[in-house]
Amino acid sequence: MLKLFGAAFIIAATTWTGIEASRHLSERPKQLRLLKSALQSLEAEIMYGHTPLHEAARKLASQLAKPISWIFEGFAARLTEKETTVKEAWEESLGEVWRLTAFKQGEYEILRQFGETLGRHDKYSQQKQIILTITHLEREEADACDKQQKYEKMVKSLGFLSGLLLIILLM
C-alpha cells in the first residue's frame, strides 16, 4: 500500500513538473502578443493623445495584464518619483520585473534597445522606433510559437514518462 502511494506521488510530481515546464512555453507567445499591443497603445498615446510618457505608461499599466503591466507601472513610478533619465527608469523597471516574465534574452535586448531611444526623439522618430521594436517582437513571437508547437506536448509527456521510469527503477 505504501509503495502504491509513493508511486502515485512520484507520477503526480513529475507530471506537474512537465505541465509547469510546458506552461512556460505557452506563456511566452501570450506575453509577447500582450507586449506588442502595449507598444501599439503607447504609440497611439504618443502620436494622437500627445500624452506625456509617465502618464501614458500609467494608463498602459492599468489596462494590461500582469506581469507586463508591472513593467509600465514601475517605469511610470520611477519617472515621477525620482530624478532619473528615461533610459535608466526603463532599464530598472525592466530588470525588476524580468524574472517574473516568460521572456528570453533576445526579448530583453530588444526592450533594452527600445528603452535607449524612448523619449529622446520627436514623436515621428519615436513612432518609427516603436514600429521597429514591434517588428522585432513579431519575429520573436513567431519563434516562440514555433517552439511551443514543437516542444509543449513533448515536455508534458516527458514529465509523465520520467515518473514512470523512476517508478520502474525504484521497484
Summary of the structure (lengths in Angstrom):
residues: 171
radius of gyration: 20.9
end to end distance: 13.3
largest distance: 71.9
contacts: 510
relative contact order: 0.17
helix: 86%
strand: 0%
